[in-house]
Amino acid sequence: MAAADGRPRVRRGGRKGVRGVPPGLTHLGPDGAARMVDVAAKAPTLRVAVAEARVSMAPATVRLIRSGASRKGDVLATARIAGIQAAKRTAELVPLCHPVALTDVAVDPRTTRGGVRITATARALDRTGVEMEAMVAASVAALTVYDMIKGHDRGAAIEEVRLLEKTGGRSGPWRRSSG
């Protein structure tokens, strides 16, 4: 059945609890099949998301990164560029993500006592959030750190890829509680 504008009427999955589809799963249609969410009716707003990833490693590997003596080059600078590039390609990597017109992506990898902590911030003036862009940036930066140190430290591990905060959109701001 068509709506007044000629577009087919679609029962939306998720939020209202369509039979067989758990509430809140907006990427599932009434039949339970994966679908892209229609964001055409949303107004563009400033969207910001911050995510982090951690790469744990041996203390000697942290010292190697800090010294800049890695055989593959500057680990942190390479991770920063990889994360920025990845954020711009999120819609190609995550099937149901909308392409987003990013206005800024910042990736900040820093050494810690036990490894590298990567913080990624994505910004856009758009109809949908940038949480996935921030998460992809942090994830790919962490993968890049691992790739650049694996010859030195096979025991390194990528840990805690997670969203820290987001602002903008209908649901408003959200911040991970400490702990």
ROTOR-81313 format. One record per residue (C-alpha): residue in one letter; y negated, x, z negated. Coordinates in steps of 0.05 Angstrom, whole numbers, plus 5000, padded with zeros to 4 digits. Example, Ala and Ser with C-alpha at 12.3 -4.5 7.8 and 13.67 -1.06 7.14 Angstrom:
a509052464844 s502152734857 
This chain:
m500050005000 a493150275018 a486950294975 a480250015001 d478550705030 g484950715071 r488351245029 p495351075004 r495650854932 v499651344891 r502051224821 r500151854784 g505452194743 g504652494676 r498652264636 k500351534629 g507751654621 v510551394687 r517851214677 g522151844678 v516252314677 p514152604609 p506752474590 g502153054605 l505953354663 t500553234716 h504253644770 l509853134773 g509452504814 p512451824796 d519052044826 g519152684785 a517853124845 a512853694841 r506053544872 m499153824875 v494053454833 d488453114871 v481853384844 a477253064896 a474152584847 k472353124796 a465353414795 p464754164800 t463154484733 l462855194708 r469955404690 v471556024649 a478256264624 v480356884586 a487557134584 e490957754557 a497158154568 r499958734527 v504159314550 s507659674493 m509660404502 a511161044467 p505261414433 a506161994481 t505161524540 v498761254510 r496261974502 l498062104575 i493961494598 r488061704555 s488262414583 g488162164655 a494062634671 s498862114699 r502162344764 k500261684797 g492861724780 d488161334735 v492560804704 l487060364675 a482560374737 t488460204782 a490559634735 r483459354736 i483159324812 a490259034817 g488358484768 i482058304806 q485758284872 a491257854842 a486457344813 k483657234883 r490657084909 t493056614854 a493756004900 e498456414944 l502756634886 v503156004844 p505355424890 l501454834861 c494955194844 h488754994883 p484855544918 v478755654873 a472155964893 l471756504840 t464756734823 d467057304778 v473357644754 a473258184700 v479458574680 d478859024620 p484959464605 r484359874541 t489060334505 t491260154435 r495460514385 g501860204414 g500160124487 v495159774532 r491659114520 i488958774582 t483658224578 a482157834641 t476357354650 a475756884710 r469656454727 a468455924779 l463955334794 d469454864817 r473354214807 t479354534773 g480355064719 v481355814726 e486655904672 m491856114723 e487156604756 a485956944689 m493356944672 v495257224740 a489957774734 a492557974665 s499857944688 v498958354751 a494658864714 a500358934663 l505459014719 t501159554749 v500759934683 y508359894678 d509260134750 m504760724738 i508160954673 k515460774685 g517061484706 h514461714638 d516961144594 r522660694615 g522160344548 a515260064561 a515059304558 i510258764581 e508958284524 e504657684505 v501657454570 r497656864544 l491356454551 l486156614498 e480756104515 k477955644568 t471555254578 g469254724628 g472354114656 r474053434628 s478353694571 g472754144545 p473354804510 w479755074480 r480855714440 r487456004415 s487456014339 s488456704309 g495456904292 
